[in-house]
Amino acid sequence: MRHIWTLIAAIAIGPLVWIMIAFGQERSARAVSSAQDSGVIQTGDFIQPLLLLAAAGLLLGLIGTLRFSPLGAVLTGILYAASYVGLLFEPKWLLSLFSHDLAVAGRHADPATPIRTGTTLLLGTLLLVSVVSAGRWRRWPRPAGDESAAVPERDRLPEGLEQITRPTDYETEPAPVGAGGSRWSTASSDQPDDARR
């Protein structure tokens, strides 16, 4: 079931993030171009792109780092990376798929911008690498009272054998000082106080 929910999340988040990147990069490019033309940097022009791109990164981070299922990250990563790799084979056809203008609240953006800038390849590769990360799929730590948490999983035996073959823990008391516990302790105790100083 968790695979299905992750797949649904990827289907919803993948296109949404693409649109946010397109608008964020378009607004950022316009702000930089305006600053270069006028010689004056308007910091307010960078607030909206910053929010859009940061939110897009956060949403993709949820798919790429949470320990639910790798299916969402794999699907999104493959589609994002393939959108740029497709430029090697059919660039005109691929760009024609994204030739429609995006318009939200009177603002326009080119949906092909993430492909043209290489952002889709970068993010797709990051998502695919996050799937093969060894630490991502480790089991969650068990509660402190659970005895099996102290034994590494590779050293655990089947439940029936574990009760039979597990050695009993014996508590050992340290030998008293001067009673044969260490030759250094007895030697130092036989010496007079002046020699020990």
N, C-alpha and C positions, 0 to 999 in steps of 0.2 A: 504493500500500500504506500510505503514511503517513497518508492520509486515513481509511482503515479503522481503523487503530490509534487515531487521535485520536477517532474516533466511538465506538469501544469504551470508551475512557477516559472520555469524556463521559457515556456511558450508565451507567457504574459510579460515577463521581464525583458527577454531578449529584444523584441521590437521596440518596447518602451525606451530601453537604454539607447538603442540605435537612434531613435528620434531625439532624445535628449542630447546625445553627442552631436548630432547634425546641427541642432539649434545652438548648442554651446560653442562649437567650433566656428560656426558662421558668425555669431555675435562677437566672439573673441577676435576673429580675423578682421572684422569691420572696425572694432575698437583700436586694434593695432594700426590698421591702415589710416584711420582718421588721425591718430596721434602722430604718425609719420608725416602726413600731409600738412597738418596745422602746426606741428612742433610743440603742441601742448597735450599732455597726457591727462585725460579725464578719468580719474580712478572709478567714478561711478559707472562708467561704461563696462567695467570688468566684473561688476558684482553679479549680474545675471548669468554670464557665462560661467563664473566661478561656481555659483549655486547649481547650475544645471550639470556641469561636468563632475562636481563632487557627488551629487546625488546619483549620477549614472555609475560612478565608481563604487559607491556604497551598495547599490543594488547588485552589481556584478560580483562584488565581494561576498555578498550573501550566498550567491550560487556557488562561488568558487571555494569558500572556506568552511561552510557549515557541514557537519558530519551526518547529513541525512542520507543522501544517495549521490553517487557520481553521475547519474544519468542526465540531470539538468545541465551540469557543467560540461559534460561531453557533447551533448547536443548543441548547446550555445557555442562552445568553442569551435566545433567543426564547422558550423554554419558561418560564423564570423571569419574564421581563417579561410574557408573556401571562397568567400565573397571577394577576397583579394587575390587568392591564387587563380581564380577564374580569369583575371586580367591577362594571364599568360596565354590563354587559349582563345577566348572570345570576348575581347574587351568591349567592342561596340555593342554586342548583344547584352552583355552584363550591365553596362552603363545605361542602356536604353530601359532596362527594368527599373532603374532608379531615377528616371528622368522626370517624374512627376514632381511638381513643386509642393512642398509641405507648407501649410498655412495654419497657424494657431493664434487666435486673438490678434489678427492683423499683422503678425510677424511671419516672415517667410524664411524657409531654409531649403537647401538642396540635400535630399536624402543620400546622394552619392558622395557627399563630403567625407564621411568616415572611411569610405573605400579609397578615395583619391589621396587622402593623407596617410593611409596605411594603418590607421587606428584599428580597423577590424582585424587585421592580421596580428597586430600586437596583443590585443585583448583576447583574441581566440587562442593564441599560443599560451598566454598566461593561464587561461582557464583549463586548457589541456594539461599543462604542467601541474596545476593544482590537483588534478585527479590522480596523478601517479605519485603524489607525495606520500611517503610512507607514514608519516606522523598523522596524517589526516584520518586514516581509517583505523587507528588504534582504538581499543575499547576504552570507554570512560572508566575512571578510577572507581573502585568499589568502596563501600563504606568501611570505616576503620574497624568495626567489629567483625568483619568478614574474614575468617582465617585464610581462605583461598587467595585473598588479595596479596598476602605476604609471599606467596610462592609464585615465581614467574610462570606464565602460561605454558611455556615450552617444557617445564619440569613437572607439570601436573600429571597425575595418574588418573585413570578412570575412578569414579566415585567408590566402587566396591573395593578395588585394590588399594586405594589410598588409606582406608581404615586399617587394612591388614599390614601393609608394609611401611607405614610412616613410623620412624623411630621415636621412642619416648624421649622427651626432653628432661635431662637430669640437671639439677642445679648443683654446682660445685662451689664449695667455700674456699676462699684463699687460705693458704697455710699461714699460721701465725708467724710474726717476725721473730727471728732468733730460735725458732724450733725446727730448723732444717729447711726453712723456706728458701733461703738464699745464702750462699757462702759469704756474700758481701755484707749482709746484714749482721751475721755472727762475728765476722772479723772486725767490723767497725765497733761492735758493742764491747769487745774484749780490750780495745785500746783505751788508754787513759784519756781524760778530757783534754789534756794539753796536746796530745798527738792528733786528736780529731780536729782541733782547730787548725 
